Amino acid sequence: MIRPYTVALTGGIASGKTVLARSLADAGAFVIDADRISRNLTEPGTTLHDTMRGILGDRYFGADGAMDRGRVRMALVHDPEIRHRLETLLHPRIWVALAEAVTTSGAESIIAVIPLLAESAGTWHIPIDRILVIDCRVETQIQRLLTRDGLSPEDARGLLALQTSRTERLALADDLVVNEGALDALPDFARILARDYAAKGRTQIPQAGCPS
């Protein structure tokens, strides 16, 4: 049995992870997104959704039961106790689900989109062969948050303060995509990277104790 060659894609908020991940998928890469896993785990009707509602209160949920994720994100900025309780509740479960998705993917190589990879250093629950970081200046992140999400400068900086520093994230990078300009350049980078990772996947490593 072999495991997939696993590339972790990470980057700060508003750095362009989603667009790069979509471009990698369009280029043929097998992409698993931790944010999508989180959404699936917390959909209305799930146990985690009910638990989160108990922690946050009804004001963070719409009439249809859907969580107001933008409002919850601001709660993480302004209420350290809520942030701690939600992180303790969600992060271990997301890692378990991510590990299962990797194990059962059947792919030779995968891209695992993990926004909080740097913040989780030392507690990764999957083998990671390579780290791809998408990066931009802090000023660019703030401007995108103001324009994209309509945040105040204070709230934008508060979100950035929840994440590890740009320097620490860059120190993890095996591959780096700088995303300061228009997003049209990302598909070209994605095609090159997807081809390279697919080639590496064809030289996969048998899992310990499993026949190849």
Secondary structure, 3 states (H helix, E strand, C coil): CECCEEEEEECCCCCCHHHHHHHHHHCCCEEEEHHHHHHHHCCCCCHHHHHHHHHHCHHHECCCCCECHHHHHHHHHHCHHHHHHHHHHHHHHHHHHHHHHHHCCCCCEEEEECCCCHHHCCCCCCCCCEEEEEECCHHHHHHHHHHHHCCCHHHHHHHHHCCCCHHHHHCCCCEEEECCCCHHHHHHHHHHHHHHHHHHHCCCCECCCCCC
